[in-house]
Amino acid sequence: MPNARSYPALSSSTYTLFEITTNPERLRRAVAFVNSGLASGAFTPVVDRTFDLTEITEAHRYMAAGDQVGKIVVTVDHGRSE
C-alpha cells in the first residue's frame, strides 16, 4: 500500500486570481507566459471527447458526470443547410 514516503517530494504554490489580475506587473508577466506557451506549442489541451453540436445534450450530461480527463469539445458544422 502506498504511503507518503513512496512518492517524490513535491512543492506547490497557489495563487488567487486577484493576486495576479490586480497587480499590473504580475498580470503582464502572466499574459506573456501564456502567450509564449501558446505560440511555442508548449500548452496543448488534452481532449477527452468530441461531440457535434447536435449532441449538445449528451455533451452536457457527459460534462455533468465529471468523469472526463481533459477537455470536452463541441464542434459546429458550418457547411450544413437545414
TORPA-4810 file (N, C-alpha, C, O; in nm, 3 decimals):
<nodes>
NODE_1_0.085_-0.118_0.000_0.000_0.000_0.000_0.089_0.125_0.000_0.183_0.133_0.080_M
NODE_2_0.061_0.222_-0.089_0.146_0.341_-0.094_0.130_0.427_0.030_0.023_0.434_0.091_P
NODE_3_0.239_0.492_0.066_0.233_0.590_0.174_0.310_0.714_0.130_0.364_0.718_0.020_N
NODE_4_0.316_0.813_0.216_0.378_0.941_0.179_0.524_0.924_0.138_0.572_1.000_0.055_A
NODE_5_0.594_0.827_0.193_0.735_0.808_0.160_0.756_0.745_0.023_0.866_0.750_-0.031_R
NODE_6_0.651_0.687_-0.034_0.667_0.623_-0.164_0.652_0.721_-0.280_0.665_0.681_-0.396_S
NODE_7_0.626_0.846_-0.251_0.613_0.948_-0.354_0.730_1.046_-0.345_0.782_1.069_-0.236_Y
NODE_8_0.771_1.103_-0.457_0.880_1.201_-0.451_0.834_1.327_-0.377_0.714_1.356_-0.370_P
NODE_9_0.928_1.400_-0.325_0.897_1.524_-0.256_0.836_1.622_-0.356_0.889_1.639_-0.466_A
NODE_10_0.730_1.685_-0.320_0.662_1.780_-0.407_0.655_1.915_-0.338_0.648_1.925_-0.216_L
NODE_11_0.657_2.017_-0.418_0.631_2.150_-0.366_0.528_2.215_-0.458_0.526_2.188_-0.578_S
NODE_12_0.445_2.297_-0.402_0.345_2.363_-0.484_0.324_2.504_-0.434_0.348_2.536_-0.318_S
NODE_13_0.278_2.587_-0.524_0.243_2.725_-0.491_0.103_2.749_-0.543_0.067_2.704_-0.652_S
NODE_14_0.027_2.820_-0.468_-0.108_2.854_-0.513_-0.119_3.006_-0.524_-0.055_3.081_-0.450_T
NODE_15_-0.199_3.049_-0.616_-0.223_3.191_-0.637_-0.372_3.211_-0.654_-0.441_3.126_-0.711_Y
NODE_16_-0.421_3.321_-0.606_-0.560_3.353_-0.633_-0.566_3.443_-0.756_-0.468_3.509_-0.791_T
NODE_17_-0.679_3.444_-0.819_-0.699_3.524_-0.939_-0.661_3.670_-0.914_-0.597_3.733_-0.997_L
NODE_18_-0.701_3.723_-0.800_-0.681_3.866_-0.775_-0.537_3.901_-0.743_-0.497_4.016_-0.761_F
NODE_19_-0.457_3.804_-0.696_-0.315_3.832_-0.676_-0.247_3.861_-0.809_-0.147_3.933_-0.814_E
NODE_20_-0.300_3.806_-0.916_-0.242_3.826_-1.050_-0.308_3.944_-1.121_-0.239_4.032_-1.171_I
NODE_21_-0.441_3.945_-1.124_-0.512_4.043_-1.208_-0.513_4.183_-1.152_-0.535_4.278_-1.228_T
NODE_22_-0.491_4.201_-1.025_-0.493_4.337_-0.968_-0.354_4.399_-0.960_-0.339_4.514_-0.919_T
NODE_23_-0.252_4.323_-1.000_-0.116_4.373_-0.998_-0.069_4.383_-1.144_-0.047_4.280_-1.208_N
NODE_24_-0.054_4.504_-1.196_-0.022_4.520_-1.338_0.103_4.445_-1.384_0.103_4.387_-1.493_P
NODE_25_0.208_4.444_-1.303_0.331_4.375_-1.344_0.310_4.224_-1.345_0.355_4.157_-1.438_E
NODE_26_0.243_4.169_-1.245_0.215_4.025_-1.244_0.124_3.986_-1.360_0.143_3.882_-1.422_R
NODE_27_0.025_4.069_-1.388_-0.066_4.042_-1.499_0.010_4.043_-1.631_-0.011_3.956_-1.715_L
NODE_28_0.099_4.141_-1.650_0.178_4.148_-1.773_0.262_4.021_-1.788_0.268_3.964_-1.897_R
NODE_29_0.327_3.977_-1.680_0.409_3.857_-1.684_0.325_3.732_-1.710_0.367_3.643_-1.784_R
NODE_30_0.206_3.725_-1.650_0.118_3.609_-1.670_0.072_3.602_-1.815_0.071_3.494_-1.875_A
NODE_31_0.034_3.714_-1.871_-0.010_3.718_-2.011_0.104_3.678_-2.104_0.083_3.602_-2.198_V
NODE_32_0.224_3.728_-2.077_0.339_3.693_-2.159_0.369_3.543_-2.149_0.402_3.479_-2.249_A
NODE_33_0.357_3.486_-2.030_0.382_3.343_-2.009_0.282_3.259_-2.088_0.321_3.165_-2.157_F
NODE_34_0.155_3.294_-2.079_0.052_3.218_-2.152_0.069_3.234_-2.302_0.063_3.136_-2.376_V
NODE_35_0.090_3.356_-2.348_0.108_3.378_-2.492_0.229_3.302_-2.545_0.223_3.245_-2.654_N
NODE_36_0.337_3.300_-2.469_0.457_3.227_-2.510_0.430_3.077_-2.519_0.472_3.011_-2.614_S
NODE_37_0.360_3.024_-2.420_0.327_2.881_-2.421_0.236_2.844_-2.536_0.252_2.737_-2.595_G
NODE_38_0.142_2.930_-2.568_0.054_2.904_-2.682_0.130_2.912_-2.814_0.112_2.828_-2.902_L
NODE_39_0.215_3.014_-2.827_0.290_3.033_-2.952_0.389_2.919_-2.976_0.409_2.878_-3.090_A
NODE_40_0.451_2.869_-2.870_0.552_2.765_-2.886_0.493_2.625_-2.898_0.561_2.531_-2.937_S
NODE_41_0.366_2.613_-2.864_0.303_2.481_-2.865_0.324_2.404_-2.735_0.285_2.288_-2.725_G
NODE_42_0.386_2.468_-2.635_0.409_2.402_-2.507_0.278_2.375_-2.434_0.267_2.279_-2.358_A
NODE_43_0.179_2.459_-2.457_0.047_2.440_-2.397_-0.041_2.372_-2.500_-0.084_2.435_-2.596_F
NODE_44_-0.067_2.248_-2.481_-0.156_2.176_-2.571_-0.267_2.113_-2.488_-0.240_2.040_-2.393_T
NODE_45_-0.390_2.139_-2.523_-0.501_2.085_-2.445_-0.514_1.934_-2.465_-0.484_1.881_-2.572_P
NODE_46_-0.557_1.868_-2.362_-0.588_1.726_-2.369_-0.737_1.715_-2.396_-0.818_1.762_-2.317_V
NODE_47_-0.773_1.654_-2.508_-0.914_1.640_-2.544_-0.962_1.503_-2.499_-0.908_1.400_-2.540_V
NODE_48_-1.064_1.503_-2.415_-1.121_1.378_-2.367_-1.219_1.320_-2.468_-1.214_1.202_-2.501_D
NODE_49_-1.307_1.406_-2.518_-1.410_1.359_-2.611_-1.462_1.476_-2.693_-1.466_1.590_-2.645_R
NODE_50_-1.503_1.447_-2.816_-1.557_1.548_-2.905_-1.702_1.513_-2.940_-1.734_1.398_-2.970_T
NODE_51_-1.788_1.613_-2.935_-1.930_1.599_-2.970_-1.963_1.696_-3.081_-1.904_1.804_-3.090_F
NODE_52_-2.058_1.660_-3.166_-2.115_1.753_-3.262_-2.218_1.838_-3.189_-2.273_1.795_-3.087_D
NODE_53_-2.243_1.956_-3.239_-2.342_2.044_-3.174_-2.478_1.977_-3.162_-2.553_2.005_-3.069_L
NODE_54_-2.511_1.890_-3.256_-2.640_1.820_-3.248_-2.646_1.726_-3.128_-2.753_1.680_-3.091_T
NODE_55_-2.530_1.698_-3.066_-2.523_1.610_-2.949_-2.501_1.690_-2.820_-2.450_1.637_-2.721_E
NODE_56_-2.541_1.817_-2.820_-2.511_1.905_-2.707_-2.571_1.854_-2.576_-2.510_1.872_-2.470_I
NODE_57_-2.688_1.792_-2.580_-2.748_1.739_-2.458_-2.661_1.628_-2.400_-2.636_1.624_-2.280_T
NODE_58_-2.614_1.539_-2.486_-2.526_1.431_-2.442_-2.393_1.488_-2.390_-2.338_1.438_-2.291_E
NODE_59_-2.342_1.590_-2.456_-2.217_1.653_-2.413_-2.233_1.714_-2.274_-2.144_1.701_-2.190_A
NODE_60_-2.345_1.778_-2.250_-2.369_1.840_-2.120_-2.381_1.732_-2.012_-2.327_1.748_-1.902_H
NODE_61_-2.450_1.625_-2.042_-2.460_1.514_-1.945_-2.323_1.455_-1.914_-2.291_1.425_-1.799_R
NODE_62_-2.242_1.440_-2.018_-2.108_1.386_-2.001_-2.025_1.479_-1.911_-1.952_1.432_-1.823_Y
NODE_63_-2.037_1.609_-1.935_-1.965_1.706_-1.853_-2.013_1.701_-1.709_-1.933_1.701_-1.616_M
NODE_64_-2.144_1.696_-1.690_-2.201_1.695_-1.555_-2.161_1.571_-1.476_-2.152_1.576_-1.353_A
NODE_65_-2.136_1.461_-1.545_-2.095_1.338_-1.476_-1.957_1.354_-1.414_-1.925_1.287_-1.315_A
NODE_66_-1.875_1.441_-1.470_-1.744_1.470_-1.414_-1.642_1.359_-1.427_-1.545_1.356_-1.352_G
NODE_67_-1.661_1.269_-1.521_-1.568_1.157_-1.537_-1.459_1.183_-1.640_-1.370_1.100_-1.658_D
NODE_68_-1.464_1.298_-1.707_-1.368_1.324_-1.813_-1.231_1.361_-1.757_-1.219_1.414_-1.647_Q
NODE_69_-1.132_1.332_-1.837_-0.995_1.375_-1.809_-0.952_1.454_-1.931_-0.913_1.396_-2.032_V
NODE_70_-0.959_1.583_-1.923_-0.929_1.668_-2.037_-1.052_1.747_-2.079_-1.153_1.750_-2.009_G
NODE_71_-1.040_1.809_-2.192_-1.144_1.899_-2.242_-1.252_1.823_-2.318_-1.227_1.722_-2.383_K
NODE_72_-1.371_1.876_-2.308_-1.484_1.828_-2.389_-1.501_1.932_-2.499_-1.517_2.051_-2.472_I
NODE_73_-1.498_1.887_-2.624_-1.504_1.977_-2.739_-1.636_1.957_-2.811_-1.678_1.844_-2.835_V
NODE_74_-1.701_2.068_-2.844_-1.824_2.064_-2.923_-1.792_2.129_-3.057_-1.748_2.244_-3.062_V
NODE_75_-1.815_2.055_-3.164_-1.785_2.106_-3.298_-1.913_2.154_-3.366_-2.023_2.107_-3.335_T
NODE_76_-1.898_2.247_-3.458_-2.009_2.303_-3.533_-1.980_2.285_-3.681_-1.875_2.329_-3.730_V
NODE_77_-2.072_2.223_-3.754_-2.056_2.207_-3.897_-2.122_2.327_-3.965_-2.245_2.332_-3.975_D
NODE_78_-2.044_2.420_-4.011_-2.097_2.542_-4.073_-2.141_2.519_-4.216_-2.203_2.608_-4.275_H
NODE_79_-2.112_2.404_-4.274_-2.144_2.378_-4.412_-2.280_2.315_-4.433_-2.325_2.300_-4.546_G
NODE_80_-2.345_2.278_-4.326_-2.476_2.211_-4.339_-2.585_2.310_-4.368_-2.583_2.423_-4.318_R
NODE_81_-2.681_2.270_-4.448_-2.802_2.351_-4.469_-2.920_2.268_-4.424_-2.936_2.152_-4.462_S
NODE_82_-3.002_2.330_-4.342_-3.118_2.256_-4.289_-3.246_2.327_-4.323_-3.354_2.279_-4.287_E
</nodes>
